[in-house]
Amino acid sequence: MLLVIDVGNTNTVFGLYRGEELLKDWRLTTDEDRTVDEYAILVHELFGLSQFHFTDVDSVIISCVVPSMLVTLGSLCQSYFKQQPMIVGPGIKTGMPIVYDNPREVGADRIVNAVAAYEMIKSSLIVVDFGTATTFDYVSEKGEYLGGAIAPGLSISAEALFKRASKLPRVELVSPPQVIAKNTANSIQSGLFYGYVGLVDGIVGRMKKEGSSVPQVVATGGLATVLVGVSETIDRVEPNLTLEGLRIIHARNATEL
């Protein structure tokens, strides 16, 4: 089985594949202070709940945007899975040309998402990934990564508002009953939610104007399923896009191992 690990700034997702089938995935808080043994205990417990074992894993691939976590998870793979993990980064074969001023600057998660989305669509596309930051990535009709945009995530925006405006309460990040809200909590939700939808649709719209074709818009990440019903630009949601991209990239490099 293949273990794919996607390390984000907020969450780390583990996914277990048999061939092209995602058998199970688990989400943990990304914590740089956890030791290798602490992660091993957590993953062991999660595996056990689904009747899996460390010995079931015969290969591992990691995408990571938190550099210090690579050491921890690399040691986890070597000590407990007895595997040398494949790391998404310079030198890895993605099958996608990176048309960027400095390709090394592009986050591994952005490339992984782009690879997975293009494999699904085989046409021009925009990937919107709702994470700690929200990233927008444009892929050409030929399958070239052309660049994109990065914006603060909705949770970051909400947290900044709560910290800097002392009289405003914390609210659940959900769609309010109406845009013209009748109380403070709903007013905050309206501003955050519909303001963010406006941000997403605005950036996607401008990207479409700059592109040479009409791209499909694929969303992934925690808020994707919430915003898709309100956004005027999101065409489809793929919750496991990053995990699928890791599987694809591993397959493209497995023959060279």
N, C-alpha and C positions, 0 to 999 in steps of 0.2 A: 504494500500500500504506500501511497505518497502522502506525506504530511506537508501541507502548505501553511506558512505562517506569515500573516500580514501585520506588521507592527506599525500602528499609528500613534499619534501624539496622545490620544485619549484611551484607545482600546487596542488590544492585541487579539487578533482572531486566528484560531487554529482550525484548519479544515482537513479532513481525512478522505482521500480519494481511493477508489478501486477502479483503475482504468479511467474512464471519463465520468464516472458516477461519483458525485459528492455524497458520501455516506453520512457524514455528521460534521457539524461545525460548532465551535465553542468560542465565547467572547470573554476575555479577561481585561481588567483594568491594566493599562500600561504603567508599570511601577518600576522605575530605575533602581529603587532601593531594595527590591526583592533579590534574594540570592538565587543562585542556580538551583539549590536544593529546595527552596521554597516554591519556585516555579515547577520543579519536578513533582512535588507533592500535589500541587493543584492540578496539573495536567494528568497525573496518575489517577486522581480521584474522578476527573471528568471522563477519562477513558474507561475506567471501571464501571461507571454508571451506564455506559453504552456497550459494555461487554467487549471492549477492545483492550489490547495490551501493547506495551512499548515494543515488544518483539514483532508485532504486526507491521511495523514501519520499516520499509527497506530503502526509502529515499526521502529527502527533505529539501524544500526550497523556501527561502526567506526573502521577503520584501520589507525593508525597514527604513523609516524616516527619523528614527531616534538612534543615533550612532552608538551610544553607550549600551543599548540593548543588544547589539550584535554580539558583543563579547559574552553576555549572559546566555543568550539563546544558542550561540555557537557551542558553548560549553555544555549546555543542556543536551543538545543533539549528540555531541561526542560521548558524554558520560552516561547518558541514560538510553538514548536510541541507538548508540554505537554507529552513528552516521556522520559523515562530513557534509554539512549542508551546502547546497548551492545558494549563492547570494546574488540577488538581482542588483547589478551595478555595471561599471565599466568592464568590458570584456565579455559580458554575457551576450549570447545571440538571441535577439528578440524577434528578428524578422521584420523590423520596422525601422526605416530610415528616420533619424532624428534631425529635423531641419530647425536648428536652434543655434543661437550665437555660441553657446558653450553647452554641448549635450550633457556634460557631466553635472550641470546644475539642475537638470530636470529630476524631480523626485521619483524614486523608484515606483511608488504607488501610481503616479500619473502615467508612466509608461506601461505598467502592467494593465491598468484599466483600458488604455488605448488599444493595446494588443487584443485584449478579450473582446472589446466592442467591435473592432474591425473584423475579427474572425467571425463574429455573429452576423454582421451586416454587409460586409464586403462593399462598402460605399462610403462616401464622405459622411462624417459624423462629428458631433460634439458630445463629449462626456462631461457630465456635471456630477461631481462627487461631494456629497454633503458630509463633511467630517469636522474636525476641529477648525480647520479652514475649509472653505468651499472652493474647489478648483474647477476650472473650465478648460477643457483640452480639445483642440481641433485636429482632426485627422482628415487628410485629403482623400479624394476618390481613389488615388493610387496606393493608399495605405501609408502615407508619410505623416509623421508627427510634426505638425507645423507650429505648435506653441499654444498659448492660452492665457488665462488670467487666474489670479488668486485673490480671494476676498475673505474677510473674517467670517467665521462660521456663525450661525444664528445664536448658538449658545454663548459664544464669546461676546457678541453684540449685546445680548440680554444681560450678561454678567457685568459688562461695562456700564450699562444703564443703571443697574441696581446699585453698583458701588459708587457711582458719581452723583446719583440723585437720591439723597437720603430718605426722602418721604415716599418714594415709590416702592411698593411691595414686590416681592418675587412672585411670579405667576407661572403657571404651566404653559409650555410653549405649544399651544394648540390654536386652531382656527377659532376666532370668536364668533358669536352669533351674527354679528353684522359689522361693517366697517365703521359706521357712525355709532360708536359705542356709547352706552348709557351709564357706565361706572368706570372707576379707575382701573380695575383689573382688566376689564375687557378693552379699555382704551390702550393699555400697554400691549395686550395681545394683538390688537388690531395693527398698531404701529409696527411691532416686530414682525408679525406674520405676513401681512400684506406688503409691508415695506420690503421684506426679504423676497417675496414673490416678484415684486417690481424689479429688484436688483437682478434676480436670475433672468427674468424675461428680457430685461434691458440689455444685459451683457450678451445673452444668446442672440438677441436680435441684431446687435451691432456686429457680432461675429459672422452672422449669416450674410450681412451686407458686404463684408470684406471678402468672403469666400467666393469661389468661382462656380460653385454648385449648390444645390439645396441639401444640406446635411440633415440626417436624423439626429434627434437629441435623446441621449440615453442617460438616465439618472441612476445613481447608486448612493449608498450611505444611509444613515439613520433617518433623515427627514424626507428622503425621496418619496416614500409612499404617502406621506402627509401632504406634500406640496404638489404632487402630480395632478390631483383633482382640481387644483386652483390655477396652476401655471398654464399659460397659453402656449408654451413652447416645448415642454417636455413630451416626448412621444411614447417612451416606454421606460419602465423601471426594471433594473436587474440587480437585486439585492446582493448576489454573490459574484458580482463582476470581477472584483479583485482576486478572489480565490480562483476563479476560472482562468484569469490571466496568468496566474502563477502556474497552474497546471499546464497551460499551453506552452509557456516559456520553458518549463522543465522538460517537456517532451521534445522541444526543439534543440535542447542542449544535451539530452540524455545519451545520444549516440556518440558524443565526444568524451564522455566520462570514462 
